[in-house]
Amino acid sequence: MYSTTWCGYCRRLERQLEESGISYAKIDIEQDEAAAEFVGSVNNGNHVVPTLKFADGSTATNPSLAAVKERLAALA
């Protein structure tokens, strides 16, 4: 999950993922320039967080927990 420390949407999704037992790695785009560039590249130049990158390389921007679960199920 690409995130920032101040993003409320990120904190909400992090909490939901943790409560659901879904593991993830968190990358702060304000501390990692390459990560910020990646987020911009998949969001039409905007640094929108949370942006998730899945194992198959696909991404989702500010997804709901249901959308994350659906995508993970499709990848399983």
N, CA, C and O atoms as a CHARMM CRD file, in Angstrom:
* protein
*
  304
    1    1 MET  N      0.84100  -1.16700   0.00000 PROA 1      0.00000
    2    1 MET  CA     0.00000   0.00000   0.00000 PROA 1      0.00000
    3    1 MET  C      0.89000   1.23400   0.00000 PROA 1      0.00000
    4    1 MET  O      1.75500   1.38900   0.86200 PROA 1      0.00000
    5    2 TYR  N      0.66900   2.10400  -0.97000 PROA 2      0.00000
    6    2 TYR  CA     1.33600   3.39200  -1.01400 PROA 2      0.00000
    7    2 TYR  C      0.49200   4.36500  -0.21300 PROA 2      0.00000
    8    2 TYR  O     -0.72300   4.44800  -0.39800 PROA 2      0.00000
    9    3 SER  N      1.13600   5.09500   0.67100 PROA 3      0.00000
   10    3 SER  CA     0.42800   5.86000   1.67500 PROA 3      0.00000
   11    3 SER  C      1.22900   7.09600   2.06100 PROA 3      0.00000
   12    3 SER  O      2.32500   7.33200   1.55200 PROA 3      0.00000
   13    4 THR  N      0.64800   7.89400   2.98700 PROA 4      0.00000
   14    4 THR  CA     1.35300   8.97700   3.65900 PROA 4      0.00000
   15    4 THR  C      0.96600   8.91200   5.13500 PROA 4      0.00000
   16    4 THR  O      0.01200   8.22500   5.50200 PROA 4      0.00000
   17    5 THR  N      1.69500   9.61400   5.96000 PROA 5      0.00000
   18    5 THR  CA     1.40100   9.58900   7.39400 PROA 5      0.00000
   19    5 THR  C      0.13300  10.35800   7.73700 PROA 5      0.00000
   20    5 THR  O     -0.50300  10.06900   8.75000 PROA 5      0.00000
   21    6 TRP  N     -0.24900  11.33200   6.91400 PROA 6      0.00000
   22    6 TRP  CA    -1.37000  12.21200   7.23300 PROA 6      0.00000
   23    6 TRP  C     -2.68500  11.81000   6.56200 PROA 6      0.00000
   24    6 TRP  O     -3.69900  12.47700   6.76500 PROA 6      0.00000
   25    7 CYS  N     -2.69200  10.74500   5.77300 PROA 7      0.00000
   26    7 CYS  CA    -3.86000  10.35800   4.97100 PROA 7      0.00000
   27    7 CYS  C     -4.88900   9.58900   5.80500 PROA 7      0.00000
   28    7 CYS  O     -4.63200   8.46400   6.23400 PROA 7      0.00000
   29    8 GLY  N     -6.02900  10.19100   6.02700 PROA 8      0.00000
   30    8 GLY  CA    -7.10800   9.53400   6.77000 PROA 8      0.00000
   31    8 GLY  C     -7.67400   8.32800   6.04000 PROA 8      0.00000
   32    8 GLY  O     -8.01300   7.32900   6.67400 PROA 8      0.00000
   33    9 TYR  N     -7.78300   8.40100   4.72000 PROA 9      0.00000
   34    9 TYR  CA    -8.28800   7.26900   3.94100 PROA 9      0.00000
   35    9 TYR  C     -7.33100   6.07400   4.06200 PROA 9      0.00000
   36    9 TYR  O     -7.75800   4.92000   4.10300 PROA 9      0.00000
   37   10 CYS  N     -6.03600   6.37700   4.11800 PROA 10     0.00000
   38   10 CYS  CA    -5.02400   5.32800   4.27600 PROA 10     0.00000
   39   10 CYS  C     -5.17300   4.65000   5.63600 PROA 10     0.00000
   40   10 CYS  O     -5.16100   3.42300   5.73000 PROA 10     0.00000
   41   11 ARG  N     -5.31100   5.44600   6.67100 PROA 11     0.00000
   42   11 ARG  CA    -5.46000   4.87600   8.02200 PROA 11     0.00000
   43   11 ARG  C     -6.71100   4.00700   8.11500 PROA 11     0.00000
   44   11 ARG  O     -6.69100   2.93800   8.72500 PROA 11     0.00000
   45   12 ARG  N     -7.79400   4.47500   7.50600 PROA 12     0.00000
   46   12 ARG  CA    -9.02900   3.68900   7.53100 PROA 12     0.00000
   47   12 ARG  C     -8.82900   2.34200   6.83400 PROA 12     0.00000
   48   12 ARG  O     -9.20500   1.30300   7.37800 PROA 12     0.00000
   49   13 LEU  N     -8.24300   2.35200   5.63800 PROA 13     0.00000
   50   13 LEU  CA    -8.03400   1.10700   4.90700 PROA 13     0.00000
   51   13 LEU  C     -7.04300   0.20600   5.63500 PROA 13     0.00000
   52   13 LEU  O     -7.22600  -1.01200   5.65800 PROA 13     0.00000
   53   14 GLU  N     -6.00500   0.77400   6.22400 PROA 14     0.00000
   54   14 GLU  CA    -5.04600  -0.02000   7.00200 PROA 14     0.00000
   55   14 GLU  C     -5.76300  -0.75100   8.13200 PROA 14     0.00000
   56   14 GLU  O     -5.55700  -1.94700   8.33700 PROA 14     0.00000
   57   15 ARG  N     -6.60300  -0.02900   8.85900 PROA 15     0.00000
   58   15 ARG  CA    -7.35000  -0.63300   9.96700 PROA 15     0.00000
   59   15 ARG  C     -8.25600  -1.75700   9.46300 PROA 15     0.00000
   60   15 ARG  O     -8.32700  -2.82300  10.07600 PROA 15     0.00000
   61   16 GLN  N     -8.94300  -1.52000   8.35500 PROA 16     0.00000
   62   16 GLN  CA    -9.83800  -2.53400   7.80000 PROA 16     0.00000
   63   16 GLN  C     -9.05800  -3.77100   7.34000 PROA 16     0.00000
   64   16 GLN  O     -9.49700  -4.89900   7.55900 PROA 16     0.00000
   65   17 LEU  N     -7.92200  -3.56100   6.71400 PROA 17     0.00000
   66   17 LEU  CA    -7.10400  -4.69400   6.26700 PROA 17     0.00000
   67   17 LEU  C     -6.61500  -5.49900   7.47000 PROA 17     0.00000
   68   17 LEU  O     -6.67200  -6.72900   7.46700 PROA 17     0.00000
   69   18 GLU  N     -6.13900  -4.80500   8.48800 PROA 18     0.00000
   70   18 GLU  CA    -5.65300  -5.48800   9.69000 PROA 18     0.00000
   71   18 GLU  C     -6.77600  -6.26100  10.37600 PROA 18     0.00000
   72   18 GLU  O     -6.57600  -7.40300  10.79100 PROA 18     0.00000
   73   19 GLU  N     -7.95000  -5.65200  10.49800 PROA 19     0.00000
   74   19 GLU  CA    -9.08900  -6.33200  11.13500 PROA 19     0.00000
   75   19 GLU  C     -9.53100  -7.55100  10.33100 PROA 19     0.00000
   76   19 GLU  O    -10.08200  -8.49800  10.89200 PROA 19     0.00000
   77   20 SER  N     -9.29300  -7.53100   9.02400 PROA 20     0.00000
   78   20 SER  CA    -9.66700  -8.64200   8.15100 PROA 20     0.00000
   79   20 SER  C     -8.56000  -9.68300   8.02500 PROA 20     0.00000
   80   20 SER  O     -8.74500 -10.70900   7.37100 PROA 20     0.00000
   81   21 GLY  N     -7.41800  -9.42400   8.64400 PROA 21     0.00000
   82   21 GLY  CA    -6.30400 -10.36600   8.58000 PROA 21     0.00000
   83   21 GLY  C     -5.58100 -10.35800   7.24300 PROA 21     0.00000
   84   21 GLY  O     -4.94300 -11.34400   6.87500 PROA 21     0.00000
   85   22 ILE  N     -5.67600  -9.26500   6.52100 PROA 22     0.00000
   86   22 ILE  CA    -5.00700  -9.15000   5.22200 PROA 22     0.00000
   87   22 ILE  C     -3.67700  -8.43600   5.43200 PROA 22     0.00000
   88   22 ILE  O     -3.63700  -7.29400   5.89200 PROA 22     0.00000
   89   23 SER  N     -2.60200  -9.11500   5.09400 PROA 23     0.00000
   90   23 SER  CA    -1.28100  -8.51700   5.28200 PROA 23     0.00000
   91   23 SER  C     -0.94000  -7.62200   4.10000 PROA 23     0.00000
   92   23 SER  O     -1.42200  -7.82200   2.98500 PROA 23     0.00000
   93   24 TYR  N     -0.10500  -6.63600   4.36900 PROA 24     0.00000
   94   24 TYR  CA     0.29000  -5.68700   3.34600 PROA 24     0.00000
   95   24 TYR  C      1.59300  -5.02400   3.77100 PROA 24     0.00000
   96   24 TYR  O      1.96300  -5.02400   4.94500 PROA 24     0.00000
   97   25 ALA  N      2.26500  -4.46700   2.79300 PROA 25     0.00000
   98   25 ALA  CA     3.45600  -3.64400   3.07100 PROA 25     0.00000
   99   25 ALA  C      3.06100  -2.20000   2.82400 PROA 25     0.00000
  100   25 ALA  O      2.34500  -1.89800   1.86900 PROA 25     0.00000
  101   26 LYS  N      3.53100  -1.30900   3.68700 PROA 26     0.00000
  102   26 LYS  CA     3.18800   0.10900   3.57200 PROA 26     0.00000
  103   26 LYS  C      4.41800   0.88500   3.13100 PROA 26     0.00000
  104   26 LYS  O      5.50100   0.73400   3.69600 PROA 26     0.00000
  105   27 ILE  N      4.23400   1.72000   2.11100 PROA 27     0.00000
  106   27 ILE  CA     5.31800   2.53400   1.58100 PROA 27     0.00000
  107   27 ILE  C      4.86800   3.98800   1.61600 PROA 27     0.00000
  108   27 ILE  O      3.86100   4.34700   1.00600 PROA 27     0.00000
  109   28 ASP  N      5.61100   4.81800   2.32900 PROA 28     0.00000
  110   28 ASP  CA     5.30200   6.23600   2.46100 PROA 28     0.00000
  111   28 ASP  C      5.85700   6.97800   1.24600 PROA 28     0.00000
  112   28 ASP  O      7.07200   7.05600   1.06200 PROA 28     0.00000
  113   29 ILE  N      4.97100   7.51500   0.42700 PROA 29     0.00000
  114   29 ILE  CA     5.43100   8.16700  -0.80400 PROA 29     0.00000
  115   29 ILE  C      6.12900   9.49800  -0.53800 PROA 29     0.00000
  116   29 ILE  O      6.76600  10.04800  -1.43600 PROA 29     0.00000
  117   30 GLU  N      6.02000  10.01500   0.66800 PROA 30     0.00000
  118   30 GLU  CA     6.74500  11.24000   1.00200 PROA 30     0.00000
  119   30 GLU  C      8.18800  10.93700   1.39700 PROA 30     0.00000
  120   30 GLU  O      9.02200  11.84100   1.43400 PROA 30     0.00000
  121   31 GLN  N      8.48300   9.69000   1.68700 PROA 31     0.00000
  122   31 GLN  CA     9.83600   9.28600   2.06200 PROA 31     0.00000
  123   31 GLN  C     10.54800   8.51600   0.95100 PROA 31     0.00000
  124   31 GLN  O     11.75400   8.28300   1.03100 PROA 31     0.00000
  125   32 ASP  N      9.80300   8.12000  -0.08800 PROA 32     0.00000
  126   32 ASP  CA    10.35600   7.28600  -1.15300 PROA 32     0.00000
  127   32 ASP  C      9.99100   7.90900  -2.50600 PROA 32     0.00000
  128   32 ASP  O      8.86300   7.77300  -2.98100 PROA 32     0.00000
  129   33 GLU  N     10.95200   8.58500  -3.10700 PROA 33     0.00000
  130   33 GLU  CA    10.69800   9.29900  -4.36200 PROA 33     0.00000
  131   33 GLU  C     10.25300   8.37000  -5.48400 PROA 33     0.00000
  132   33 GLU  O      9.37000   8.72200  -6.26600 PROA 33     0.00000
  133   34 ALA  N     10.85300   7.19300  -5.57000 PROA 34     0.00000
  134   34 ALA  CA    10.46700   6.23800  -6.61800 PROA 34     0.00000
  135   34 ALA  C      9.02100   5.79100  -6.42500 PROA 34     0.00000
  136   34 ALA  O      8.28600   5.61400  -7.39600 PROA 34     0.00000
  137   35 ALA  N      8.61700   5.61000  -5.17200 PROA 35     0.00000
  138   35 ALA  CA     7.24000   5.21800  -4.88700 PROA 35     0.00000
  139   35 ALA  C      6.27500   6.33000  -5.28900 PROA 35     0.00000
  140   35 ALA  O      5.21400   6.05900  -5.85100 PROA 35     0.00000
  141   36 ALA  N      6.63800   7.56900  -5.00500 PROA 36     0.00000
  142   36 ALA  CA     5.79600   8.70300  -5.39600 PROA 36     0.00000
  143   36 ALA  C      5.66200   8.77000  -6.91700 PROA 36     0.00000
  144   36 ALA  O      4.57800   9.03800  -7.43600 PROA 36     0.00000
  145   37 GLU  N      6.75000   8.52900  -7.62100 PROA 37     0.00000
  146   37 GLU  CA     6.71000   8.52500  -9.08300 PROA 37     0.00000
  147   37 GLU  C      5.80100   7.41700  -9.59400 PROA 37     0.00000
  148   37 GLU  O      5.03900   7.62100 -10.53900 PROA 37     0.00000
  149   38 PHE  N      5.88000   6.23500  -8.96700 PROA 38     0.00000
  150   38 PHE  CA     5.02300   5.12900  -9.38300 PROA 38     0.00000
  151   38 PHE  C      3.55100   5.48200  -9.18700 PROA 38     0.00000
  152   38 PHE  O      2.73200   5.27600 -10.08300 PROA 38     0.00000
  153   39 VAL  N      3.22100   6.01900  -8.00400 PROA 39     0.00000
  154   39 VAL  CA     1.82800   6.38600  -7.72300 PROA 39     0.00000
  155   39 VAL  C      1.34300   7.40800  -8.74400 PROA 39     0.00000
  156   39 VAL  O      0.22700   7.29100  -9.25100 PROA 39     0.00000
  157   40 GLY  N      2.15100   8.38700  -9.04600 PROA 40     0.00000
  158   40 GLY  CA     1.77600   9.36400 -10.06500 PROA 40     0.00000
  159   40 GLY  C      1.57300   8.72500 -11.43200 PROA 40     0.00000
  160   40 GLY  O      0.68200   9.12000 -12.18400 PROA 40     0.00000
  161   41 SER  N      2.39600   7.74300 -11.74700 PROA 41     0.00000
  162   41 SER  CA     2.31100   7.10500 -13.06900 PROA 41     0.00000
  163   41 SER  C      1.02400   6.30200 -13.25800 PROA 41     0.00000
  164   41 SER  O      0.56300   6.14000 -14.38700 PROA 41     0.00000
  165   42 VAL  N      0.44900   5.80700 -12.18900 PROA 42     0.00000
  166   42 VAL  CA    -0.79100   5.01500 -12.31100 PROA 42     0.00000
  167   42 VAL  C     -2.03300   5.83400 -11.98500 PROA 42     0.00000
  168   42 VAL  O     -3.14700   5.31300 -12.03200 PROA 42     0.00000
  169   43 ASN  N     -1.85000   7.11500 -11.65500 PROA 43     0.00000
  170   43 ASN  CA    -2.97700   7.98100 -11.30400 PROA 43     0.00000
  171   43 ASN  C     -2.95700   9.28600 -12.09800 PROA 43     0.00000
  172   43 ASN  O     -3.24200  10.35700 -11.56300 PROA 43     0.00000
  173   44 ASN  N     -2.61500   9.17800 -13.38100 PROA 44     0.00000
  174   44 ASN  CA    -2.65100  10.34000 -14.28400 PROA 44     0.00000
  175   44 ASN  C     -1.85500  11.52800 -13.74500 PROA 44     0.00000
  176   44 ASN  O     -2.27500  12.67700 -13.87900 PROA 44     0.00000
  177   45 GLY  N     -0.70200  11.24100 -13.13500 PROA 45     0.00000
  178   45 GLY  CA     0.16300  12.29000 -12.63200 PROA 45     0.00000
  179   45 GLY  C     -0.14300  12.75200 -11.21700 PROA 45     0.00000
  180   45 GLY  O      0.59500  13.56300 -10.65600 PROA 45     0.00000
  181   46 ASN  N     -1.22300  12.24500 -10.63400 PROA 46     0.00000
  182   46 ASN  CA    -1.61900  12.64200  -9.28200 PROA 46     0.00000
  183   46 ASN  C     -1.07900  11.65800  -8.25100 PROA 46     0.00000
  184   46 ASN  O     -1.04400  10.45200  -8.49700 PROA 46     0.00000
  185   47 HSD  N     -0.66800  12.16200  -7.12100 PROA 47     0.00000
  186   47 HSD  CA    -0.14700  11.31500  -6.04900 PROA 47     0.00000
  187   47 HSD  C     -1.27700  10.97800  -5.07200 PROA 47     0.00000
  188   47 HSD  O     -1.29300  11.43600  -3.92900 PROA 47     0.00000
  189   48 VAL  N     -2.21000  10.17100  -5.55200 PROA 48     0.00000
  190   48 VAL  CA    -3.39800   9.80700  -4.79100 PROA 48     0.00000
  191   48 VAL  C     -3.09300   8.57600  -3.93300 PROA 48     0.00000
  192   48 VAL  O     -2.61200   7.55800  -4.43000 PROA 48     0.00000
  193   49 VAL  N     -3.38000   8.69000  -2.66000 PROA 49     0.00000
  194   49 VAL  CA    -3.21700   7.56000  -1.74900 PROA 49     0.00000
  195   49 VAL  C     -4.51800   7.35000  -0.97300 PROA 49     0.00000
  196   49 VAL  O     -5.25600   8.31100  -0.75300 PROA 49     0.00000
  197   50 PRO  N     -4.80700   6.15400  -0.56700 PROA 50     0.00000
  198   50 PRO  CA    -3.99000   4.96300  -0.75900 PROA 50     0.00000
  199   50 PRO  C     -4.07400   4.43400  -2.18800 PROA 50     0.00000
  200   50 PRO  O     -5.13700   4.43200  -2.80800 PROA 50     0.00000
  201   51 THR  N     -2.95100   3.99500  -2.68000 PROA 51     0.00000
  202   51 THR  CA    -2.87700   3.25300  -3.93000 PROA 51     0.00000
  203   51 THR  C     -2.29600   1.89100  -3.58600 PROA 51     0.00000
  204   51 THR  O     -1.24100   1.79300  -2.95800 PROA 51     0.00000
  205   52 LEU  N     -2.98700   0.85600  -3.99700 PROA 52     0.00000
  206   52 LEU  CA    -2.51900  -0.50900  -3.73900 PROA 52     0.00000
  207   52 LEU  C     -1.97800  -1.11000  -5.01900 PROA 52     0.00000
  208   52 LEU  O     -2.53100  -0.90800  -6.10000 PROA 52     0.00000
  209   53 LYS  N     -0.88700  -1.85200  -4.88500 PROA 53     0.00000
  210   53 LYS  CA    -0.32500  -2.60600  -6.00200 PROA 53     0.00000
  211   53 LYS  C     -0.40800  -4.07500  -5.61800 PROA 53     0.00000
  212   53 LYS  O      0.09800  -4.49000  -4.57600 PROA 53     0.00000
  213   54 PHE  N     -1.05800  -4.85300  -6.48000 PROA 54     0.00000
  214   54 PHE  CA    -1.26900  -6.27300  -6.20300 PROA 54     0.00000
  215   54 PHE  C     -0.15500  -7.11700  -6.82100 PROA 54     0.00000
  216   54 PHE  O      0.64700  -6.62100  -7.61200 PROA 54     0.00000
  217   55 ALA  N     -0.11900  -8.37700  -6.45600 PROA 55     0.00000
  218   55 ALA  CA     0.94900  -9.28500  -6.87900 PROA 55     0.00000
  219   55 ALA  C      1.08000  -9.38200  -8.39900 PROA 55     0.00000
  220   55 ALA  O      2.17400  -9.62500  -8.90900 PROA 55     0.00000
  221   56 ASP  N     -0.01900  -9.19600  -9.12300 PROA 56     0.00000
  222   56 ASP  CA     0.04000  -9.28700 -10.58300 PROA 56     0.00000
  223   56 ASP  C      0.42400  -7.96800 -11.24000 PROA 56     0.00000
  224   56 ASP  O      0.46500  -7.86900 -12.46600 PROA 56     0.00000
  225   57 GLY  N      0.70800  -6.94400 -10.41500 PROA 57     0.00000
  226   57 GLY  CA     1.10600  -5.64300 -10.93900 PROA 57     0.00000
  227   57 GLY  C     -0.04700  -4.67700 -11.13300 PROA 57     0.00000
  228   57 GLY  O      0.18000  -3.50200 -11.42100 PROA 57     0.00000
  229   58 SER  N     -1.27500  -5.14300 -10.98400 PROA 58     0.00000
  230   58 SER  CA    -2.42700  -4.24500 -11.11800 PROA 58     0.00000
  231   58 SER  C     -2.50300  -3.33700  -9.89900 PROA 58     0.00000
  232   58 SER  O     -1.92800  -3.63200  -8.85100 PROA 58     0.00000
  233   59 THR  N     -3.22100  -2.22700 -10.05000 PROA 59     0.00000
  234   59 THR  CA    -3.33100  -1.26600  -8.96800 PROA 59     0.00000
  235   59 THR  C     -4.79100  -0.90700  -8.71500 PROA 59     0.00000
  236   59 THR  O     -5.66400  -1.12900  -9.55400 PROA 59     0.00000
  237   60 ALA  N     -5.02600  -0.35100  -7.53900 PROA 60     0.00000
  238   60 ALA  CA    -6.34100   0.17800  -7.17600 PROA 60     0.00000
  239   60 ALA  C     -6.10100   1.44000  -6.35700 PROA 60     0.00000
  240   60 ALA  O     -5.26800   1.45500  -5.45000 PROA 60     0.00000
  241   61 THR  N     -6.83200   2.48700  -6.68300 PROA 61     0.00000
  242   61 THR  CA    -6.68000   3.75600  -5.99200 PROA 61     0.00000
  243   61 THR  C     -7.85800   3.98500  -5.06600 PROA 61     0.00000
  244   61 THR  O     -9.01300   3.98500  -5.49400 PROA 61     0.00000
  245   62 ASN  N     -7.55200   4.18100  -3.78900 PROA 62     0.00000
  246   62 ASN  CA    -8.54800   4.39600  -2.74900 PROA 62     0.00000
  247   62 ASN  C     -9.68100   3.36300  -2.82000 PROA 62     0.00000
  248   62 ASN  O    -10.85500   3.73100  -2.85800 PROA 62     0.00000
  249   63 PRO  N     -9.32800   2.07500  -2.83900 PROA 63     0.00000
  250   63 PRO  CA   -10.36000   1.05000  -2.96600 PROA 63     0.00000
  251   63 PRO  C    -11.08200   0.80800  -1.64500 PROA 63     0.00000
  252   63 PRO  O    -10.56100   1.10300  -0.57000 PROA 63     0.00000
  253   64 SER  N    -12.27400   0.27400  -1.74700 PROA 64     0.00000
  254   64 SER  CA   -12.99100  -0.17600  -0.55600 PROA 64     0.00000
  255   64 SER  C    -12.39400  -1.50800  -0.11600 PROA 64     0.00000
  256   64 SER  O    -11.69600  -2.16800  -0.88500 PROA 64     0.00000
  257   65 LEU  N    -12.66900  -1.89300   1.11300 PROA 65     0.00000
  258   65 LEU  CA   -12.21700  -3.19300   1.59100 PROA 65     0.00000
  259   65 LEU  C    -12.81700  -4.30100   0.72200 PROA 65     0.00000
  260   65 LEU  O    -12.13500  -5.27200   0.39600 PROA 65     0.00000
  261   66 ALA  N    -14.06800  -4.15900   0.35500 PROA 66     0.00000
  262   66 ALA  CA   -14.72700  -5.16900  -0.49500 PROA 66     0.00000
  263   66 ALA  C    -13.99900  -5.30800  -1.82600 PROA 66     0.00000
  264   66 ALA  O    -13.81600  -6.42400  -2.31400 PROA 66     0.00000
  265   67 ALA  N    -13.58000  -4.19300  -2.42100 PROA 67     0.00000
  266   67 ALA  CA   -12.86300  -4.24500  -3.69700 PROA 67     0.00000
  267   67 ALA  C    -11.50600  -4.92700  -3.53500 PROA 67     0.00000
  268   67 ALA  O    -11.07600  -5.67200  -4.41500 PROA 67     0.00000
  269   68 VAL  N    -10.83100  -4.67400  -2.41500 PROA 68     0.00000
  270   68 VAL  CA    -9.54900  -5.32700  -2.15500 PROA 68     0.00000
  271   68 VAL  C     -9.76200  -6.83300  -2.01100 PROA 68     0.00000
  272   68 VAL  O     -9.01500  -7.61900  -2.59500 PROA 68     0.00000
  273   69 LYS  N    -10.74900  -7.23400  -1.25800 PROA 69     0.00000
  274   69 LYS  CA   -11.02400  -8.66000  -1.05000 PROA 69     0.00000
  275   69 LYS  C    -11.37400  -9.32500  -2.38200 PROA 69     0.00000
  276   69 LYS  O    -10.92700 -10.43900  -2.65500 PROA 69     0.00000
  277   70 GLU  N    -12.16200  -8.65400  -3.20100 PROA 70     0.00000
  278   70 GLU  CA   -12.54400  -9.20000  -4.50500 PROA 70     0.00000
  279   70 GLU  C    -11.31600  -9.40000  -5.38600 PROA 70     0.00000
  280   70 GLU  O    -11.17900 -10.43500  -6.03700 PROA 70     0.00000
  281   71 ARG  N    -10.43400  -8.42100  -5.40700 PROA 71     0.00000
  282   71 ARG  CA    -9.23200  -8.51900  -6.23300 PROA 71     0.00000
  283   71 ARG  C     -8.31100  -9.62500  -5.73000 PROA 71     0.00000
  284   71 ARG  O     -7.75000 -10.37700  -6.52600 PROA 71     0.00000
  285   72 LEU  N     -8.15400  -9.72500  -4.42800 PROA 72     0.00000
  286   72 LEU  CA    -7.31100 -10.78800  -3.85800 PROA 72     0.00000
  287   72 LEU  C     -7.88700 -12.16000  -4.16100 PROA 72     0.00000
  288   72 LEU  O     -7.13600 -13.09000  -4.45200 PROA 72     0.00000
  289   73 ALA  N     -9.20600 -12.30500  -4.09900 PROA 73     0.00000
  290   73 ALA  CA    -9.84500 -13.58200  -4.41000 PROA 73     0.00000
  291   73 ALA  C     -9.61600 -13.94900  -5.86900 PROA 73     0.00000
  292   73 ALA  O     -9.38700 -15.11600  -6.18800 PROA 73     0.00000
  293   74 ALA  N     -9.67600 -12.97000  -6.74900 PROA 74     0.00000
  294   74 ALA  CA    -9.45800 -13.22500  -8.16600 PROA 74     0.00000
  295   74 ALA  C     -8.02200 -13.65900  -8.45300 PROA 74     0.00000
  296   74 ALA  O     -7.76700 -14.39600  -9.40500 PROA 74     0.00000
  297   75 LEU  N     -7.09100 -13.19700  -7.62700 PROA 75     0.00000
  298   75 LEU  CA    -5.67700 -13.54800  -7.80500 PROA 75     0.00000
  299   75 LEU  C     -5.32300 -14.88900  -7.19700 PROA 75     0.00000
  300   75 LEU  O     -4.29800 -15.47800  -7.53900 PROA 75     0.00000
  301   76 ALA  N     -6.17000 -15.37900  -6.29100 PROA 76     0.00000
  302   76 ALA  CA    -5.85600 -16.63400  -5.57500 PROA 76     0.00000
  303   76 ALA  C     -5.99200 -17.85000  -6.45900 PROA 76     0.00000
  304   76 ALA  O     -5.76300 -18.97100  -6.00500 PROA 76     0.00000
